[in-house]
Amino acid sequence: MSACLRPVLLVCLMTVLLWALPCWAQEEAGGLLHPLFQDHAVLQRDEPVSVWGQAAAGERVSVRFADQTRSTHADPRGRWQLHLRAMPAGGPHTLVVRAGQRLQSVRDLQMGDVWLCAGQSNMELPVWRTLNASSEIAAATHPAIRLFTVPAAAAVTSRTGFQQDVAWKPASPDTVRDFSAACFYFARELQKTVNVPIGLIHAAWGGSRIESWTSAGALRTQPGMDFPLQVLALYDRDPEKAAAQWGAHWQQWWRSRQDGVEADMPWQASLPTTDWQAAPTQLGAWERWGDPALADYNGMVWYRTQVSLSAAQAARAASLELAPADETDITWVNGVAVGSQYGAGEPRRYPLSPGLLKAGINTVVVNVLDTYGDGGLSGPATAHALRFDDGSRVPLDAAWHYRVVGSSQAPPLAPWHAATGLATLYNGMIAPLGDYGLRGMVWYQGESNTADGRAYAAKLRGLRDDWRSQFGRQLPLLVMQLAGYGPPPQAPTESDWAQLREAQRQVVKEDPHAGLVVAIDIGDAYDIHPPNKQELGRRLARVARRVVYGAPGLATSGPTPVSASSTAGGLKVVFDNVAGQLLTTGANGPIGFELCDADVGHCQYAEATLGAADVVLRCPAAGCGARVRYCWADGPVCTLRDSSGAPAGPFEISVTAGEVQR
């Protein structure tokens, strides 16, 4: 070999080794890649792969993956991003990134299908809380299913990173136990026919509203959002001023509510206590106070106490510290709103503006809203205090008084709340995902929005379009319809839960890239978190096979209504997506059908005769009405299904004149 070639070959060899061999000390100091890109990750197959991270401003970044090499430069803020060409399913692969003297490698990457599973507590419910959990966990070794949990985090503004350390983990008894059951069982079932690695990104928060998962930009297109979004932006700059503005807004709602009294202002410092009762010294859950009005009460309760301060204390910078409130509070000091927070287990700390405290008597008023389970302000009274900038503390241990509201109207919730605010969970949990490649999205949420079910359709469209603008314009969306919850009805009734299910159905019906998963028959009348997530996973996989993977001849999600029209024999409801023929369980004919007038609230049950793909309802002498409803209740009994066992879901449709030809 020529001596002049040896240095060249040595340089080439060193370059190859630099790319191919691990460099642990440099990797630990690297952090070049976004935390999504870690060992065992799944990248979306058959689509260009977006890769990004952080380096020094203007620094050249080189990326090597499989047989591809790409390079770019970090922008003035240090962010870099590039795209790799699409690759088929398979692996393992290694991704190596180099910038200057720093090198980072991630290994055992698989090309497959990535699903984002998001929502509230029924999506959050872990495998260990499902049916037959011990056996399910013991058998949960699926190395081709990879799990990624987005840390629970709320933020007022959009974030690019996660609040805690994250990792991709192959499915095993150790990793599956605390993972989303709905998401895991879905992937396990799907992989029986879609034989590729599957990556699951789980982002859920119990009790969350859909507004918290939607970006501020998308929310601005919805009515009534201008003022709360302005307050949210102010909260990022000046929380105390934002709290005062929101307090004034809340007070206006209180005075103008339908069952309210204009002159009733419980937050006022000079308020007499004649209509207030003494609270137990230990405070705690109001259900345990012995007050019959609170024994099984979900709603609002006012709390009030006073504290005496010296002139020197009143002049100091201070904050109000409260023990946890279950579940939402809004708090005033001397008639000025100082803060509001959501979270049953979280203590409160509200800074107080200079001049708010005064020498002598100061009044603290707390309104607590509870919507589920126990409610109240934790105790004892000494757990609440004013804390000053010198470290001293004055407990609020004087007598506390309370007053039960009895209002059925839901109050406005502060836009910065974690799970019930505006864009807060999007900012903290969805925005950090960037444009990571996905095969589809699974959405299981709605229980916290049942009070405004009629408005849910617009909100679901907003979230769908918002997330598609981030992850892909035609990205499939699978919507889990709310399961049955509550006792079955004894007569036709209006139902917020049914109204929200109908909103879910309508949004999916209009979208060729969406699928609805019916769960009305696998709910639990006494548990808002039904444990049969295995069947849920099977139904999710079935819908995915049809909507996402185009499985021929497979009905989407059980029988769906097409039309309701008058015939000689009564009112015929025609169904589509029927596998085989319509069947019913537990009776000669299906139950749960209602004939309704045009006016809300005028409905009656109808006897039904079953056909192969239709149901004929017997009309009363007064006529068939203007609408047909089926399974319209919080927790209805639903008996109609098809030969495959798939249930017909709840619906409401208008009656059309004359026979409709299929």
C-alpha positions as CSV (number, residue, x, y, z in Angstrom):
1,M,0.0,0.0,0.0
2,S,1.3,3.5,-0.9
3,A,2.4,5.5,2.2
4,C,0.5,8.4,0.8
5,L,-2.8,6.5,1.0
6,R,-2.4,5.3,4.6
7,P,-3.4,8.6,6.3
8,V,-6.5,8.8,4.0
9,L,-7.6,5.3,4.9
10,L,-7.0,5.9,8.6
11,V,-9.2,9.0,8.4
12,C,-11.9,7.0,6.6
13,L,-11.7,4.2,9.2
14,M,-11.9,6.6,12.1
15,T,-15.0,8.2,10.4
16,V,-16.7,4.9,10.1
17,L,-16.0,4.0,13.7
18,L,-17.3,7.4,14.8
19,W,-20.6,6.6,13.2
20,A,-20.8,2.9,14.0
21,L,-19.5,2.6,17.6
22,P,-21.2,3.9,20.8
23,C,-19.6,6.9,22.5
24,W,-21.3,6.8,25.9
25,A,-19.6,9.8,27.5
26,Q,-20.4,12.1,24.6
27,E,-24.0,10.7,24.4
28,E,-24.7,11.5,28.1
29,A,-23.7,15.1,27.4
30,G,-25.3,15.2,24.0
31,G,-29.1,15.6,24.2
32,L,-29.1,16.4,20.5
33,L,-32.4,14.6,19.8
34,H,-35.8,15.4,21.0
35,P,-36.7,13.0,23.9
36,L,-39.3,11.3,21.6
37,F,-36.3,9.6,19.8
38,Q,-35.0,7.0,22.2
39,D,-34.1,3.4,22.3
40,H,-37.0,1.0,21.3
41,A,-39.0,3.8,19.6
42,V,-41.3,3.0,16.7
43,L,-41.2,5.3,13.7
44,Q,-44.0,5.5,11.2
45,R,-43.4,3.2,8.2
46,D,-44.1,4.2,4.6
47,E,-44.0,7.9,5.4
48,P,-41.2,10.5,5.4
49,V,-39.7,10.5,8.9
50,S,-39.3,13.9,10.6
51,V,-36.4,14.0,13.1
52,W,-35.5,17.1,15.2
53,G,-33.7,18.3,18.3
54,Q,-31.5,21.0,19.8
55,A,-27.9,22.0,19.1
56,A,-25.9,25.2,19.2
57,A,-27.3,28.1,17.1
58,G,-26.0,27.7,13.5
59,E,-24.3,24.4,14.3
60,R,-24.1,21.8,11.5
61,V,-26.1,18.6,12.5
62,S,-25.6,15.3,10.7
63,V,-28.0,12.3,10.9
64,R,-27.5,8.8,9.8
65,F,-30.3,6.2,9.8
66,A,-30.1,2.8,8.0
67,D,-28.6,3.7,4.6
68,Q,-29.5,7.4,4.8
69,T,-27.3,10.3,5.7
70,R,-28.7,13.8,6.0
71,S,-27.4,17.1,7.4
72,T,-28.8,20.5,8.3
73,H,-28.0,23.5,10.5
74,A,-29.6,24.6,13.7
75,D,-31.6,27.8,13.6
76,P,-30.8,30.9,15.7
77,R,-32.6,29.3,18.6
78,G,-30.7,26.1,18.3
79,R,-33.6,24.0,16.9
80,W,-32.9,21.7,14.0
81,Q,-35.1,19.5,11.9
82,L,-34.8,17.3,8.9
83,H,-36.7,14.6,7.0
84,L,-35.6,11.0,6.1
85,R,-37.2,9.2,3.3
86,A,-40.0,6.7,3.9
87,M,-39.0,3.1,4.9
88,P,-41.0,-0.1,5.1
89,A,-41.9,-2.0,8.3
90,G,-39.0,-3.6,10.0
91,G,-35.9,-3.2,12.1
92,P,-34.0,-2.9,14.3
93,H,-32.3,0.3,13.2
94,T,-29.9,2.7,14.8
95,L,-30.2,6.5,14.6
96,V,-27.0,8.4,15.0
97,V,-26.8,12.2,15.3
98,R,-23.6,14.3,15.4
99,A,-23.1,18.0,16.0
100,G,-19.5,19.2,16.5
101,Q,-17.9,17.0,19.1
102,R,-21.2,15.7,20.4
103,L,-22.6,12.3,19.3
104,Q,-25.9,10.7,20.2
105,S,-27.1,7.2,19.2
106,V,-30.5,5.5,19.7
107,R,-30.9,1.8,19.1
108,D,-33.5,-0.8,18.4
109,L,-35.7,1.5,16.4
110,Q,-38.5,-0.2,14.5
111,M,-40.5,1.0,11.5
112,G,-44.1,0.3,12.1
113,D,-47.4,2.0,12.9
114,V,-47.7,4.7,15.6
115,W,-50.9,5.5,17.3
116,L,-51.7,8.4,19.6
117,C,-54.2,7.4,22.4
118,A,-55.6,10.4,24.2
119,G,-58.5,11.4,26.4
120,Q,-59.6,11.4,30.0
121,S,-59.8,8.7,32.7
122,N,-61.2,5.9,30.7
123,M,-58.2,6.2,28.3
124,E,-55.9,6.6,31.4
125,L,-57.3,3.5,33.1
126,P,-54.3,1.1,33.5
127,V,-54.3,-2.6,32.7
128,W,-54.2,-3.6,36.4
129,R,-57.7,-2.2,36.8
130,T,-59.3,-4.2,34.0
131,L,-61.0,-7.6,34.0
132,N,-58.7,-10.6,34.7
133,A,-55.8,-8.2,35.3
134,S,-53.4,-10.6,36.8
135,S,-53.5,-13.1,33.9
136,E,-53.5,-10.3,31.4
137,I,-50.3,-8.8,32.9
138,A,-48.6,-12.1,33.2
139,A,-49.1,-12.8,29.5
140,A,-48.2,-9.3,28.3
141,T,-44.9,-10.0,26.6
142,H,-45.2,-8.4,23.2
143,P,-41.8,-7.1,22.1
144,A,-43.2,-5.7,18.8
145,I,-45.6,-3.4,20.8
146,R,-43.7,-0.4,22.2
147,L,-45.2,1.9,24.9
148,F,-44.6,5.6,25.4
149,T,-46.4,7.6,28.1
150,V,-46.5,11.4,27.9
151,P,-46.0,12.8,31.4
152,A,-49.1,14.6,32.7
153,A,-48.3,18.3,32.4
154,A,-50.4,21.4,31.9
155,A,-49.0,24.7,30.5
156,V,-50.4,28.1,29.8
157,T,-48.2,28.4,26.6
158,S,-47.1,25.8,24.1
159,R,-44.1,23.7,25.2
160,T,-41.6,21.8,23.0
161,G,-40.4,19.4,25.6
162,F,-41.8,17.1,28.3
163,Q,-42.0,18.0,32.0
164,Q,-40.3,14.7,33.1
165,D,-38.0,12.1,31.7
166,V,-39.6,9.7,29.1
167,A,-38.8,6.4,27.5
168,W,-40.1,3.9,24.9
169,K,-40.6,0.5,26.5
170,P,-41.3,-2.9,24.8
171,A,-44.6,-4.3,26.2
172,S,-43.9,-6.7,29.1
173,P,-45.5,-7.6,32.4
174,D,-43.4,-4.9,34.0
175,T,-44.3,-2.1,31.5
176,V,-47.9,-2.9,30.7
177,R,-49.3,-2.9,34.2
178,D,-49.6,0.9,34.5
179,F,-50.2,1.6,30.8
180,S,-53.5,2.6,29.2
181,A,-55.6,-0.6,29.0
182,A,-57.7,0.6,26.1
183,C,-54.6,1.5,24.1
184,F,-52.7,-1.7,24.9
185,Y,-55.6,-4.1,24.2
186,F,-56.3,-2.3,20.9
187,A,-52.7,-2.8,19.8
188,R,-52.7,-6.4,20.9
189,E,-55.8,-7.2,18.9
190,L,-54.8,-5.1,15.9
191,Q,-51.4,-6.9,15.6
192,K,-53.2,-10.2,14.9
193,T,-54.0,-9.0,11.4
194,V,-51.6,-6.0,11.0
195,N,-48.3,-7.8,11.5
196,V,-46.0,-4.8,12.0
197,P,-44.4,-3.2,15.0
198,I,-46.9,-0.9,16.8
199,G,-45.9,2.2,18.8
200,L,-48.4,3.5,21.3
201,I,-48.2,7.1,22.6
202,H,-50.5,7.5,25.6
203,A,-51.5,11.1,26.6
204,A,-54.5,11.2,29.0
205,W,-55.6,13.1,32.1
206,G,-58.6,12.1,34.3
207,G,-61.5,14.5,34.4
208,S,-60.2,16.6,31.5
209,R,-62.4,18.5,29.1
210,I,-61.9,18.6,25.4
211,E,-61.1,22.3,25.4
212,S,-57.9,21.6,27.4
213,W,-56.7,19.3,24.6
214,T,-57.3,21.9,21.8
215,S,-54.8,24.6,20.9
216,A,-55.5,28.2,21.6
217,G,-55.4,29.0,17.9
218,A,-58.1,26.4,17.2
219,L,-60.2,27.5,20.1
220,R,-60.3,31.1,18.8
221,T,-62.6,29.9,16.0
222,Q,-65.2,28.8,18.5
223,P,-67.8,31.2,19.9
224,G,-67.3,32.7,23.3
225,M,-63.6,32.1,23.5
226,D,-62.2,35.6,23.0
227,F,-62.4,36.8,26.6
228,P,-61.1,33.6,28.4
229,L,-58.3,33.3,25.9
230,Q,-57.3,36.9,26.6
231,V,-57.3,36.2,30.3
232,L,-55.2,33.1,29.6
233,A,-52.6,35.1,27.8
234,L,-52.6,37.7,30.6
235,Y,-52.1,34.9,33.2
236,D,-48.8,34.0,31.5
237,R,-47.6,37.5,32.2
238,D,-49.4,38.6,35.3
239,P,-51.2,35.8,37.2
240,E,-52.5,38.1,40.0
241,K,-54.1,40.5,37.5
242,A,-55.6,37.7,35.5
243,A,-57.1,36.1,38.7
244,A,-58.7,39.5,39.5
245,Q,-60.2,39.8,36.0
246,W,-61.5,36.3,36.0
247,G,-62.9,36.8,39.5
248,A,-64.9,39.8,38.2
249,H,-66.2,37.7,35.3
250,W,-67.1,34.8,37.7
251,Q,-69.0,37.3,39.9
252,Q,-70.9,38.6,37.0
253,W,-72.0,35.0,36.2
254,W,-73.0,34.4,39.8
255,R,-75.2,37.5,39.9
256,S,-76.9,36.8,36.5
257,R,-77.4,33.0,36.8
258,Q,-81.0,31.8,36.3
259,D,-81.6,30.7,39.9
260,G,-79.6,33.5,41.5
261,V,-80.3,36.8,43.3
262,E,-78.7,40.0,41.9
263,A,-77.8,41.3,45.4
264,D,-76.3,38.1,46.6
265,M,-72.5,38.5,46.7
266,P,-71.0,36.0,49.2
267,W,-67.4,37.1,48.4
268,Q,-67.9,40.5,50.0
269,A,-65.8,41.1,53.1
270,S,-68.6,42.8,55.0
271,L,-71.1,40.1,54.3
272,P,-73.3,39.1,57.4
273,T,-73.2,35.4,58.4
274,T,-76.8,35.0,59.3
275,D,-77.5,32.5,56.5
276,W,-74.2,30.6,57.0
277,Q,-73.6,27.6,59.3
278,A,-70.6,26.7,61.4
279,A,-68.3,24.2,59.7
280,P,-66.6,21.4,61.6
281,T,-63.1,22.4,62.8
282,Q,-61.5,19.6,60.9
283,L,-63.3,20.6,57.6
284,G,-62.7,17.7,55.1
285,A,-65.2,16.0,52.9
286,W,-68.6,17.7,53.4
287,E,-70.4,14.4,52.9
288,R,-69.1,13.4,56.4
289,W,-70.3,16.5,58.2
290,G,-73.7,15.1,59.2
291,D,-75.6,17.7,57.3
292,P,-78.4,16.0,55.3
293,A,-78.1,18.6,52.5
294,L,-74.5,17.5,52.0
295,A,-74.8,13.7,52.5
296,D,-74.7,12.9,48.8
297,Y,-74.1,16.4,47.3
298,N,-72.3,17.3,44.1
299,G,-72.2,21.0,43.5
300,M,-70.9,24.3,45.1
301,V,-70.3,25.2,48.7
302,W,-69.1,28.6,50.0
303,Y,-66.6,28.7,52.9
304,R,-65.8,31.8,54.9
305,T,-63.4,32.7,57.7
306,Q,-61.5,35.8,59.1
307,V,-58.0,36.5,60.3
308,S,-56.7,39.5,62.3
309,L,-53.4,41.0,61.3
310,S,-51.1,43.7,62.7
311,A,-50.2,46.7,60.6
312,A,-46.7,45.3,60.2
313,Q,-48.0,42.0,58.9
314,A,-50.5,43.6,56.6
315,A,-47.6,45.7,55.0
316,R,-45.6,42.6,54.1
317,A,-45.6,40.7,50.9
318,A,-47.8,37.6,51.4
319,S,-49.5,34.6,49.8
320,L,-52.6,32.6,50.8
321,E,-52.0,28.9,51.3
322,L,-54.9,26.5,51.2
323,A,-55.0,22.8,51.7
324,P,-56.3,20.8,48.7
325,A,-59.9,21.5,47.5
326,D,-62.0,18.8,45.9
327,E,-62.1,19.6,43.1
328,T,-62.2,23.2,42.0
329,D,-62.0,26.4,44.0
330,I,-62.2,30.1,43.4
331,T,-60.9,32.2,46.3
332,W,-61.3,35.8,47.5
333,V,-59.4,37.9,50.0
334,N,-61.2,41.0,51.2
335,G,-63.6,40.8,48.3
336,V,-60.9,40.5,45.6
337,A,-60.4,37.3,43.7
338,V,-56.9,36.0,44.2
339,G,-56.9,32.6,42.4
340,S,-58.6,29.5,41.1
341,Q,-57.3,26.0,40.7
342,Y,-58.5,22.6,39.6
343,G,-57.2,19.4,41.2
344,A,-58.6,17.4,44.1
345,G,-55.2,16.5,45.6
346,E,-53.3,19.7,45.1
347,P,-52.8,22.4,47.7
348,R,-53.3,26.0,46.6
349,R,-50.9,29.0,46.9
350,Y,-52.1,32.4,45.7
351,P,-49.8,35.5,45.8
352,L,-51.6,38.5,47.2
353,S,-51.2,41.9,45.6
354,P,-49.6,44.7,47.7
355,G,-52.2,46.6,49.7
356,L,-54.8,43.9,49.6
357,L,-54.3,42.9,53.3
358,K,-55.1,45.4,56.0
359,A,-54.5,45.9,59.7
360,G,-57.3,44.3,61.6
361,I,-59.9,41.9,60.3
362,N,-59.3,40.3,56.9
363,T,-61.9,38.0,55.2
364,V,-61.1,34.9,53.2
365,V,-63.9,33.3,51.1
366,V,-63.6,30.1,49.1
367,N,-66.1,28.7,46.7
368,V,-65.5,24.9,46.1
369,L,-67.1,23.0,43.2
370,D,-67.3,19.2,43.3
371,T,-68.8,17.2,40.5
372,Y,-68.0,13.6,41.5
373,G,-67.4,11.6,44.7
374,D,-66.3,13.4,47.9
375,G,-66.1,17.2,47.9
376,G,-64.8,19.9,50.1
377,L,-61.9,21.9,51.5
378,S,-59.4,19.7,53.2
379,G,-58.6,20.4,56.9
380,P,-58.0,21.0,59.6
381,A,-58.4,24.8,59.8
382,T,-54.8,25.2,60.8
383,A,-53.7,23.7,57.4
384,H,-54.8,27.1,55.8
385,A,-52.7,30.1,56.4
386,L,-51.3,33.5,55.3
387,R,-47.5,33.2,54.7
388,F,-45.3,36.3,54.7
389,D,-42.1,37.0,52.9
390,D,-40.1,36.7,56.2
391,G,-41.2,33.0,56.5
392,S,-43.8,33.7,59.2
393,R,-47.2,32.0,59.0
394,V,-50.6,33.0,60.4
395,P,-53.0,30.0,60.4
396,L,-56.6,30.6,59.4
397,D,-57.8,28.8,62.6
398,A,-60.7,31.0,63.4
399,A,-64.2,29.6,62.9
400,W,-65.1,28.6,59.4
401,H,-68.7,29.0,58.1
402,Y,-70.3,27.5,55.1
403,R,-73.3,27.8,52.8
404,V,-74.7,25.3,50.3
405,V,-75.4,26.8,46.9
406,G,-78.0,24.5,45.5
407,S,-77.5,25.9,42.0
408,S,-77.7,23.5,39.1
409,Q,-75.8,25.8,36.7
410,A,-72.1,25.1,36.0
411,P,-69.9,28.1,36.7
412,P,-67.2,29.3,34.3
413,L,-63.9,27.6,34.9
414,A,-60.7,29.5,34.8
415,P,-58.9,29.1,31.5
416,W,-55.5,28.2,33.2
417,H,-56.9,25.2,35.0
418,A,-55.0,22.0,34.2
419,A,-57.7,19.6,33.1
420,T,-60.6,21.9,32.6
421,G,-58.9,25.0,31.2
422,L,-58.2,26.1,27.6
423,A,-55.3,24.6,25.6
424,T,-53.5,23.7,28.9
425,L,-53.1,20.0,28.1
426,Y,-52.5,20.6,24.5
427,N,-49.6,22.9,25.4
428,G,-48.1,20.6,27.9
429,M,-48.7,17.1,26.4
430,I,-49.6,17.4,22.6
431,A,-47.5,20.3,21.4
432,P,-44.3,18.5,22.6
433,L,-45.0,15.7,20.2
434,G,-44.3,18.0,17.3
435,D,-45.0,16.4,13.9
436,Y,-44.0,12.9,15.0
437,G,-45.3,10.5,12.4
438,L,-48.6,8.8,13.3
439,R,-50.8,6.1,11.7
440,G,-53.9,7.3,13.5
441,M,-55.4,8.8,16.7
442,V,-57.7,7.2,19.2
443,W,-59.9,9.6,21.3
444,Y,-61.7,8.5,24.4
445,Q,-63.1,11.6,26.2
446,G,-66.5,13.2,26.8
447,E,-67.6,12.4,30.4
448,S,-66.4,15.8,31.6
449,N,-68.3,17.6,28.7
450,T,-71.7,15.9,29.2
451,A,-73.2,19.1,30.7
452,D,-72.8,20.8,27.3
453,G,-73.4,17.8,25.0
454,R,-75.1,19.9,22.3
455,A,-72.0,22.0,21.8
456,Y,-69.6,19.0,21.8
457,A,-69.9,18.3,18.0
458,A,-68.3,21.7,17.2
459,K,-65.6,21.1,19.9
460,L,-64.8,17.6,18.6
461,R,-64.5,19.0,15.0
462,G,-62.2,21.7,16.3
463,L,-59.9,19.2,18.1
464,R,-59.9,16.9,15.0
465,D,-58.9,19.6,12.6
466,D,-56.4,21.0,15.1
467,W,-54.5,17.8,15.6
468,R,-54.6,17.0,11.9
469,S,-53.0,20.3,11.2
470,Q,-50.1,19.1,13.4
471,F,-49.9,15.4,12.5
472,G,-51.4,15.1,9.0
473,R,-54.3,16.5,7.1
474,Q,-56.2,13.2,6.6
475,L,-54.9,11.3,9.7
476,P,-57.6,8.8,10.8
477,L,-59.4,9.5,14.0
478,L,-61.1,6.7,16.0
479,V,-63.7,8.0,18.5
480,M,-64.7,6.0,21.5
481,Q,-68.4,6.6,22.1
482,L,-69.2,7.0,25.8
483,A,-70.2,3.7,27.5
484,G,-73.4,3.3,29.4
485,Y,-73.3,4.7,33.0
486,G,-76.1,4.9,35.5
487,P,-79.4,3.0,36.1
488,P,-81.6,2.1,33.2
489,P,-84.5,4.5,32.7
490,Q,-88.1,3.6,33.5
491,A,-89.5,6.1,31.0
492,P,-88.2,8.2,28.1
493,T,-86.0,10.9,29.5
494,E,-83.6,13.7,28.3
495,S,-80.0,12.7,28.7
496,D,-76.8,14.8,28.5
497,W,-74.8,11.6,28.0
498,A,-77.0,10.6,25.1
499,Q,-76.7,14.0,23.6
500,L,-73.0,13.9,23.7
501,R,-73.0,10.4,22.2
502,E,-75.1,11.7,19.3
503,A,-72.6,14.5,18.8
504,Q,-69.8,11.9,18.5
505,R,-71.8,9.9,16.0
506,Q,-72.6,12.9,13.8
507,V,-69.0,14.1,13.7
508,V,-67.7,10.6,12.7
509,K,-70.5,10.2,10.2
510,E,-69.4,13.2,8.2
511,D,-65.8,12.2,8.1
512,P,-64.5,9.5,5.7
513,H,-61.3,9.3,7.8
514,A,-63.0,8.7,11.1
515,G,-64.6,5.7,12.8
516,L,-66.9,5.4,15.8
517,V,-66.5,2.6,18.4
518,V,-69.8,1.8,20.2
519,A,-69.4,0.9,23.9
520,I,-73.0,1.5,25.1
521,D,-73.5,-2.2,26.0
522,I,-70.1,-2.7,27.9
523,G,-70.5,0.0,30.4
524,D,-71.2,-0.3,34.1
525,A,-74.2,1.2,35.7
526,Y,-72.3,1.8,39.0
527,D,-68.8,2.5,37.7
528,I,-67.9,5.4,35.4
529,H,-64.7,3.4,34.5
530,P,-66.0,0.1,33.1
531,P,-63.3,-2.6,33.4
532,N,-64.0,-4.5,30.2
533,K,-61.4,-2.8,28.2
534,Q,-60.5,-6.0,26.4
535,E,-63.8,-5.9,24.4
536,L,-63.2,-2.2,23.9
537,G,-59.8,-3.1,22.3
538,R,-61.3,-5.7,20.0
539,R,-63.9,-3.2,18.8
540,L,-61.3,-0.5,18.3
541,A,-59.2,-2.9,16.2
542,R,-62.2,-3.9,14.1
543,V,-62.9,-0.2,13.3
544,A,-59.3,0.4,12.6
545,R,-59.1,-2.5,10.1
546,R,-62.0,-1.1,8.2
547,V,-61.3,2.7,8.3
548,V,-57.5,2.7,8.4
549,Y,-56.4,-0.5,6.8
550,G,-59.3,-1.0,4.3
551,A,-60.2,-4.6,5.2
552,P,-62.8,-5.6,2.6
553,G,-66.2,-6.8,3.6
554,L,-65.9,-5.7,7.2
555,A,-68.7,-3.6,8.7
556,T,-67.4,-0.5,10.4
557,S,-68.9,-0.6,13.9
558,G,-72.2,-2.4,14.0
559,P,-75.6,-1.4,12.5
560,T,-76.0,2.3,11.9
561,P,-79.3,4.1,11.0
562,V,-79.8,5.4,7.5
563,S,-83.4,6.7,7.6
564,A,-86.7,6.7,9.4
565,S,-89.8,7.0,7.2
566,S,-93.6,6.3,7.4
567,T,-94.9,3.1,5.9
568,A,-98.3,1.3,5.9
569,G,-97.2,-0.8,8.8
570,G,-95.8,2.1,10.9
571,L,-92.4,3.8,10.9
572,K,-89.5,2.0,9.3
573,V,-86.0,2.6,10.5
574,V,-83.4,1.3,7.9
575,F,-79.9,0.3,8.9
576,D,-76.6,0.1,7.1
577,N,-73.3,-1.7,8.1
578,V,-75.2,-4.8,9.0
579,A,-73.1,-8.0,9.1
580,G,-75.5,-10.8,8.2
581,Q,-78.8,-9.6,9.6
582,L,-80.3,-7.7,12.6
583,L,-80.7,-9.6,15.8
584,T,-82.0,-8.9,19.2
585,T,-81.2,-10.3,22.7
586,G,-83.5,-10.9,25.7
587,A,-86.8,-10.2,23.9
588,N,-88.8,-11.0,20.8
589,G,-88.1,-7.6,19.4
590,P,-85.7,-4.8,20.1
591,I,-86.4,-2.4,23.0
592,G,-85.3,1.2,23.7
593,F,-86.9,2.8,20.6
594,E,-88.7,6.1,21.2
595,L,-91.0,8.1,19.0
596,C,-90.7,11.9,19.7
597,D,-92.6,15.0,18.8
598,A,-90.7,18.0,17.4
599,D,-90.7,19.5,20.9
600,V,-87.9,18.4,23.3
601,G,-89.2,16.2,26.0
602,H,-92.2,14.7,24.3
603,C,-91.2,11.1,23.7
604,Q,-92.8,7.6,24.2
605,Y,-91.5,4.1,23.9
606,A,-92.5,2.2,20.8
607,E,-93.0,-1.5,20.1
608,A,-90.7,-2.7,17.4
609,T,-90.7,-5.5,14.9
610,L,-87.4,-6.8,13.5
611,G,-86.5,-7.2,9.9
612,A,-83.2,-8.3,8.2
613,A,-81.9,-4.7,7.9
614,D,-84.7,-2.6,9.3
615,V,-86.9,-2.2,12.3
616,V,-90.6,-1.2,12.1
617,L,-92.1,0.8,14.9
618,R,-95.8,0.8,15.8
619,C,-97.1,4.3,15.8
620,P,-99.8,5.6,18.3
621,A,-103.1,6.9,17.0
622,A,-101.8,10.5,17.3
623,G,-99.1,9.8,14.7
624,C,-95.5,8.7,14.5
625,G,-93.9,11.9,15.5
626,A,-91.0,13.8,14.1
627,R,-88.0,12.0,15.5
628,V,-86.8,8.5,16.4
629,R,-84.5,7.9,19.3
630,Y,-82.8,4.6,20.3
631,C,-81.0,3.9,23.6
632,W,-81.4,7.5,24.7
633,A,-80.3,7.6,28.4
634,D,-77.2,7.8,30.5
635,G,-77.2,4.0,31.0
636,P,-79.8,2.5,28.7
637,V,-80.5,-1.2,28.0
638,C,-79.7,-1.8,24.3
639,T,-80.6,-5.1,22.7
640,L,-80.2,-4.6,18.9
641,R,-77.1,-6.0,17.2
642,D,-76.2,-7.9,14.0
643,S,-75.0,-11.4,13.3
644,S,-71.4,-10.6,14.2
645,G,-72.5,-9.5,17.7
646,A,-71.7,-5.8,17.0
647,P,-74.3,-3.6,18.8
648,A,-76.3,-0.8,17.2
649,G,-75.3,2.4,19.0
650,P,-77.5,5.2,20.4
651,F,-78.9,7.6,17.8
652,E,-81.5,10.3,17.1
653,I,-82.8,10.8,13.5
654,S,-85.6,12.8,11.9
655,V,-88.6,11.2,10.3
656,T,-88.8,11.7,6.5
657,A,-92.1,11.5,4.5
658,G,-92.8,8.4,2.5
659,E,-90.9,5.2,2.0
660,V,-87.2,5.5,1.4
661,Q,-85.7,3.0,-1.1
662,R,-82.4,1.5,-0.2
